[in-house]
């Protein structure tokens, strides 16, 4: 029998049981829509994490004091004073490091006339801007001479400017006070807005690290170092070189734990991506159960259909229909149900993903592979679960089928 004729017979049979056909599709529709939506949420979260890490800077390496035992008591990183200016100077010309900057910070109240605003001043060098992808919009960054003299100058983020100069006054050249220390504003940073975690990246004040160390904190050690590798491929090699230099500077013998911690952007990205991938797979597996349930529904309905149409099958076979024709007819019905359900499920999944973005404000990203995969799975599901009932129908004995009540 021609395929076109088989298709017409299958469509007519499905049309005669519209409600049952739709209810059968519902499992496939929900399954496909769930898979697409869950994968879109998972991929959206992964992209959001990548964007957040990228906002931190290029190939960034973070060096901080590490926990260590002293007198049987484990000290916290905040109490450690193991990172010195000498470490910074030793690492400046290390091959593999594109830029490096010390880091010290202090929180407090900034005051300009009757306006005040709580923020954090970060003591850094101009290379910090390259590492963290910051740009000066107005004015300039402080110079090496400012660093040597611990000059009382600063560069403000947009949020700080908006709060200290609400009337739109140009802050360049003005003096703001941090605690009791007057600081001249020499620049304003270009706005970066909030990052993907909702943190305001413009709520920042930059100053020479020597100024923060000597005039604000009165310390002789660094709270950390920020560096960027020449390229991402050599990040691990650069970390090994940094570790070797710091261990030598700190006179750490073999077998003694490091008194510092090194974290790279790549390491952070891999850790976050691994967690995100695991959650995405978990969500997809949960959604995939719906596809399995939908397939079982197809199998169940096809069994019912075969039972109801046993006499019809017997009559058709008695007037010359072959087993392959009967098999093809019921298999086509199963495929039509699964494919149609898959198409509707894809549309519903796209709409659901869009609604998640609008209502929950979650980042979602629909990948082509998730659509193709879910559609392929639902088609295979229809063939797999529809084949056995179709095979049972094709193997019916014509005489027994005609006698069936």
C-alpha positions as CSV (number, residue, x, y, z in Angstrom):
1,X,0.0,0.0,0.0
2,X,1.3,3.5,-0.8
3,X,2.6,5.7,2.0
4,X,0.1,8.4,1.1
5,X,-2.8,6.1,1.6
6,X,-1.4,4.8,4.9
7,X,-0.9,8.4,6.0
8,X,-4.6,9.2,5.2
9,X,-5.8,6.2,7.1
10,X,-3.7,7.1,10.1
11,X,-4.9,10.7,10.1
12,X,-8.5,9.6,9.8
13,X,-8.1,7.2,12.7
14,X,-6.6,10.0,14.9
15,X,-9.3,12.4,13.8
16,X,-12.0,10.1,15.1
17,X,-10.5,10.2,18.6
18,X,-9.4,13.8,18.9
19,X,-9.6,14.2,22.7
20,X,-7.8,10.9,23.3
21,X,-5.1,11.8,20.8
22,X,-4.6,15.2,22.4
23,X,-4.3,13.7,25.9
24,X,-1.7,11.3,24.6
25,X,0.2,14.1,23.1
26,X,0.1,16.0,26.4
27,X,2.8,13.9,27.9
28,X,5.1,14.6,25.0
29,X,4.2,18.3,24.9
30,X,5.0,18.7,28.6
31,X,8.2,16.6,28.4
32,X,9.6,18.5,25.4
33,X,8.7,21.9,26.9
34,X,10.2,21.0,30.2
35,X,13.5,19.8,28.7
36,X,13.8,23.0,26.6
37,X,12.9,25.3,29.5
38,X,15.2,23.6,32.0
39,X,18.2,23.5,29.6
40,X,17.5,27.2,28.8
41,X,17.6,28.1,32.5
42,X,20.7,26.0,33.1
43,X,22.6,27.5,30.1
44,X,21.4,31.0,31.0
45,X,22.8,30.6,34.5
46,X,26.1,29.3,33.0
47,X,26.3,32.3,30.6
48,X,25.5,34.7,33.5
49,X,28.3,33.2,35.6
50,X,30.8,33.5,32.6
51,X,29.7,37.2,32.2
52,X,30.2,37.9,35.9
53,X,33.7,36.3,35.9
54,X,34.6,38.2,32.7
55,X,33.6,41.4,34.3
56,X,36.2,40.8,37.0
57,X,39.0,41.1,34.5
58,X,41.0,39.2,31.9
59,X,43.0,36.2,33.0
60,X,42.9,37.5,36.5
61,X,45.0,35.9,39.3
62,X,44.2,36.7,42.9
63,X,46.8,36.3,45.6
64,X,45.7,36.6,49.3
65,X,47.2,35.7,52.6
66,X,46.4,32.1,53.5
67,X,45.5,30.3,56.7
68,X,48.3,28.8,58.7
69,X,49.1,27.2,62.1
70,X,51.0,29.4,64.5
71,X,51.5,28.2,68.1
72,X,48.9,25.4,67.5
73,X,46.3,28.0,66.7
74,X,45.0,28.4,63.1
75,X,44.9,32.1,62.1
76,X,42.4,33.5,59.7
77,X,43.4,35.1,56.5
78,X,42.3,38.5,57.9
79,X,44.9,38.2,60.7
80,X,47.7,37.3,58.3
81,X,50.4,39.7,57.3
82,X,52.3,37.6,54.9
83,X,52.0,39.5,51.7
84,X,54.5,42.4,51.6
85,X,55.4,45.2,49.2
86,X,58.6,43.2,48.5
87,X,56.5,40.3,47.2
88,X,54.8,42.8,44.8
89,X,58.2,44.1,43.6
90,X,59.5,40.6,43.1
91,X,56.6,39.6,40.9
92,X,56.4,42.7,38.8
93,X,58.9,41.5,36.2
94,X,58.0,37.8,36.4
95,X,57.5,36.3,32.9
96,X,53.9,35.4,32.2
97,X,52.5,38.3,34.2
98,X,51.0,41.1,32.0
99,X,50.0,43.4,34.9
100,X,50.1,43.3,38.7
101,X,48.8,45.6,41.4
102,X,48.8,45.6,45.2
103,X,45.4,45.7,46.9
104,X,44.5,47.3,50.3
105,X,41.1,48.6,51.2
106,X,39.2,50.4,53.9
107,X,35.5,51.1,54.3
108,X,34.2,54.4,55.6
109,X,32.3,57.6,55.1
110,X,33.1,60.0,52.3
111,X,32.0,63.6,52.9
112,X,31.6,66.5,50.5
113,X,30.1,69.6,52.2
114,X,26.6,68.5,53.4
115,X,26.7,65.3,51.4
116,X,28.1,62.0,52.6
117,X,28.1,58.5,51.3
118,X,29.5,55.2,52.7
119,X,31.9,53.4,50.3
120,X,35.2,51.6,50.1
121,X,38.5,53.0,49.1
122,X,40.8,50.6,47.3
123,X,44.5,51.2,47.3
124,X,45.9,50.1,44.0
125,X,48.3,51.0,41.1
126,X,47.2,52.2,37.7
127,X,47.7,48.6,36.3
128,X,44.6,47.6,38.4
129,X,42.5,49.3,35.8
130,X,43.8,47.0,33.0
131,X,43.4,43.9,35.2
132,X,39.8,44.8,36.1
133,X,38.8,46.3,32.8
134,X,38.1,49.8,34.3
135,X,38.4,53.0,32.4
136,X,38.7,56.7,33.4
137,X,36.0,58.7,31.8
138,X,37.0,62.2,33.1
139,X,40.2,63.4,34.5
140,X,43.2,61.0,34.9
141,X,44.5,58.2,37.0
142,X,47.2,58.9,39.6
143,X,50.9,58.7,38.6
144,X,53.9,56.7,39.9
145,X,55.0,59.9,41.6
146,X,51.7,60.0,43.5
147,X,52.3,56.5,44.6
148,X,55.8,57.2,45.8
149,X,54.7,60.3,47.8
150,X,51.5,58.7,49.1
151,X,49.6,61.6,47.6
152,X,46.1,62.3,48.9
153,X,44.3,61.9,45.5
154,X,41.5,59.6,44.4
155,X,39.4,58.5,41.5
156,X,35.6,58.1,42.1
157,X,33.1,55.6,40.7
158,X,29.9,57.0,39.2
159,X,27.7,56.0,42.2
160,X,30.0,57.8,44.6
161,X,29.9,60.9,42.4
162,X,26.1,60.9,42.1
163,X,25.8,60.8,45.9
164,X,28.6,63.3,46.8
165,X,27.8,65.7,43.9
166,X,24.0,65.4,43.5
167,X,23.7,68.8,41.8
168,X,25.7,67.6,38.8
169,X,28.8,69.6,39.8
170,X,32.1,68.5,38.1
171,X,34.0,66.6,40.9
172,X,37.4,67.0,39.2
173,X,39.7,69.1,41.4
174,X,37.3,69.1,44.3
175,X,38.3,67.8,47.8
176,X,36.4,65.1,49.5
177,X,37.0,63.8,53.0
178,X,37.5,60.2,54.0
179,X,37.2,60.2,57.8
180,X,39.6,63.0,58.7
181,X,41.8,62.7,55.5
182,X,41.1,65.2,52.7
183,X,41.5,63.7,49.2
184,X,41.6,65.6,45.9
185,X,39.4,64.1,43.2
186,X,41.5,63.7,40.0
187,X,39.3,61.4,37.9
188,X,35.9,59.7,37.5
189,X,35.6,56.1,36.3
190,X,33.5,55.1,33.4
191,X,30.2,53.5,34.6
192,X,30.0,49.7,34.5
193,X,26.6,49.3,36.2
194,X,25.7,46.3,38.2
195,X,27.2,42.9,37.6
196,X,25.1,39.7,37.0
197,X,24.9,39.2,40.8
198,X,23.3,42.6,41.3
199,X,26.5,44.3,42.9
200,X,27.1,47.9,42.0
201,X,30.4,48.1,40.2
202,X,30.4,51.9,40.4
203,X,30.4,52.1,44.2
204,X,34.1,52.3,44.4
205,X,36.9,54.8,45.1
206,X,40.5,54.2,43.9
207,X,43.6,55.7,45.5
208,X,47.4,55.0,45.5
209,X,48.0,51.9,47.6
210,X,50.7,53.7,49.6
211,X,48.1,56.4,50.6
212,X,45.7,53.8,51.9
213,X,48.5,51.8,53.6
214,X,50.2,54.8,55.3
215,X,47.6,57.4,55.8
216,X,44.4,55.4,56.3
217,X,45.2,51.9,57.6
218,X,48.7,52.5,59.0
219,X,50.0,49.1,58.0
220,X,53.2,47.8,56.3
221,X,51.7,44.8,54.6
222,X,49.3,44.2,51.7
223,X,45.9,42.6,51.9
224,X,46.4,41.0,48.5
225,X,47.7,41.2,45.0
226,X,45.8,41.2,41.7
227,X,47.5,40.1,38.5
228,X,46.6,39.1,35.0
229,X,48.4,36.4,33.0
230,X,49.7,37.2,29.5
231,X,47.2,34.7,28.1
232,X,44.7,32.1,29.5
233,X,46.7,29.1,28.2
234,X,49.7,29.9,30.4
235,X,47.7,30.8,33.6
236,X,48.7,27.6,35.4
237,X,52.4,28.0,34.5
238,X,52.2,31.6,35.8
239,X,50.6,30.5,39.1
240,X,53.4,27.9,39.6
241,X,56.0,30.6,39.0
242,X,54.2,33.0,41.4
243,X,54.1,30.2,44.0
244,X,57.8,29.5,43.7
245,X,58.7,33.2,44.1
246,X,56.5,33.7,47.1
247,X,57.7,30.5,48.9
248,X,61.2,31.7,48.3
249,X,60.5,35.2,49.6
250,X,58.7,33.8,52.7
251,X,61.5,31.2,53.3
252,X,59.1,28.3,53.4
253,X,60.8,25.0,53.6
254,X,59.8,21.9,51.6
255,X,56.8,20.3,53.1
256,X,55.6,23.4,54.8
257,X,52.1,24.7,53.7
258,X,51.9,27.9,51.7
259,X,51.0,31.0,53.8
260,X,49.2,32.5,50.9
261,X,46.3,31.5,48.6
262,X,46.2,31.9,44.8
263,X,43.0,31.7,42.8
264,X,42.7,32.2,39.1
265,X,39.8,33.4,37.0
266,X,40.0,30.2,35.1
267,X,39.8,28.0,38.2
268,X,36.8,30.0,39.4
269,X,35.1,29.7,36.1
270,X,35.7,25.9,35.9
271,X,34.3,25.5,39.4
272,X,31.2,27.5,38.7
273,X,30.7,25.9,35.3
274,X,31.0,22.5,36.8
275,X,28.3,23.3,39.4
276,X,26.1,24.8,36.7
277,X,26.5,21.9,34.4
278,X,25.6,19.4,37.2
279,X,22.4,21.4,38.0
280,X,21.5,21.6,34.3
281,X,21.9,17.8,33.8
282,X,19.8,17.3,37.0
283,X,17.1,19.6,35.7
284,X,17.2,17.9,32.2
285,X,16.9,14.4,33.8
286,X,13.9,15.5,35.8
287,X,12.3,17.0,32.7
288,X,13.2,13.9,30.7
289,X,11.0,11.8,33.0
290,X,8.0,13.6,31.4
291,X,9.2,12.4,28.0
292,X,9.3,8.8,29.3
293,X,5.8,9.1,30.8
294,X,4.6,10.6,27.5
295,X,6.1,7.6,25.6
296,X,4.4,5.1,27.9
297,X,1.2,7.1,27.3
298,X,1.6,6.6,23.5
299,X,2.2,2.9,24.0
300,X,-0.9,2.5,26.2
301,X,-3.1,4.4,23.8
302,X,-1.8,2.4,20.8
303,X,-2.6,-0.8,22.7
304,X,-6.1,0.4,23.3
305,X,-6.4,1.4,19.6
306,X,-5.2,-2.0,18.4
307,X,-7.8,-3.7,20.7
308,X,-10.6,-1.5,19.6
309,X,-9.8,-2.0,15.9
310,X,-9.1,-5.7,16.0
311,X,-12.1,-6.5,13.7
312,X,-11.1,-3.7,11.3
313,X,-7.6,-5.1,11.1
314,X,-8.9,-8.6,10.4
315,X,-11.1,-7.3,7.6
316,X,-8.3,-5.3,6.0
317,X,-6.0,-8.3,6.2
318,X,-8.6,-10.6,4.7
319,X,-9.0,-8.5,1.6
320,X,-5.3,-8.3,1.0
321,X,-3.6,-5.9,3.4
322,X,-0.1,-7.1,4.3
323,X,1.3,-7.3,7.8
324,X,3.8,-4.5,6.8
325,X,0.9,-2.3,5.9
326,X,-0.8,-2.8,9.3
327,X,2.5,-2.3,11.0
328,X,3.2,0.9,9.0
329,X,-0.2,2.4,9.7
330,X,0.0,2.1,13.5
331,X,3.6,3.2,13.5
332,X,2.7,6.3,11.5
333,X,-0.1,7.1,14.0
334,X,2.4,6.9,16.9
335,X,5.0,9.0,15.0
336,X,2.3,11.6,14.1
337,X,1.3,11.9,17.8
338,X,4.9,12.2,19.0
339,X,6.1,14.6,16.2
340,X,3.0,16.9,16.6
341,X,3.4,16.8,20.4
342,X,7.1,17.6,19.9
343,X,6.4,20.7,17.7
344,X,3.8,22.0,20.2
345,X,6.2,21.2,23.0
346,X,9.0,23.2,21.4
347,X,6.7,26.3,20.9
348,X,5.5,25.9,24.5
349,X,9.1,25.6,25.8
350,X,10.2,28.8,24.0
351,X,7.2,30.6,25.4
352,X,7.8,29.2,28.9
353,X,11.5,30.3,28.7
354,X,10.5,33.8,27.7
355,X,8.0,34.0,30.5
356,X,10.7,32.9,33.0
357,X,12.8,35.8,31.8
358,X,9.9,38.3,32.1
359,X,8.3,37.1,35.3
360,X,11.2,35.7,37.4
361,X,13.9,37.9,35.7
362,X,16.2,34.8,35.4
363,X,18.8,34.6,32.7
364,X,17.8,32.0,30.0
365,X,19.4,31.0,26.8
366,X,17.8,28.5,24.4
367,X,20.4,26.6,22.5
368,X,19.7,25.0,19.1
369,X,20.9,21.6,20.3
370,X,18.3,21.5,23.1
371,X,15.5,22.0,20.6
372,X,16.9,19.4,18.1
373,X,17.7,17.0,20.9
374,X,14.3,17.1,22.5
375,X,12.5,16.8,19.1
376,X,14.7,13.9,18.2
377,X,14.1,12.2,21.5
378,X,10.3,12.6,21.2
379,X,10.4,11.2,17.7
380,X,12.4,8.2,18.8
381,X,10.1,7.8,21.8
382,X,7.1,7.6,19.4
383,X,8.8,5.0,17.2
384,X,10.0,3.0,20.2
385,X,6.8,2.9,22.2
386,X,4.6,2.7,19.1
387,X,6.4,-0.2,17.4
388,X,5.4,-3.0,19.8
389,X,1.6,-2.3,19.6
390,X,2.0,-1.9,15.8
391,X,3.8,-5.2,15.6
392,X,1.1,-6.9,17.7
393,X,-1.5,-5.6,15.3
394,X,0.4,-6.8,12.2
395,X,0.7,-10.3,13.7
396,X,-3.0,-10.8,14.3
397,X,-4.6,-13.8,12.7
398,X,-7.2,-12.4,10.2
399,X,-9.9,-15.1,11.0
400,X,-9.5,-14.6,14.8
401,X,-9.5,-10.9,14.4
402,X,-12.8,-10.9,12.4
403,X,-14.4,-13.1,15.1
404,X,-13.2,-10.7,17.9
405,X,-16.0,-9.0,19.9
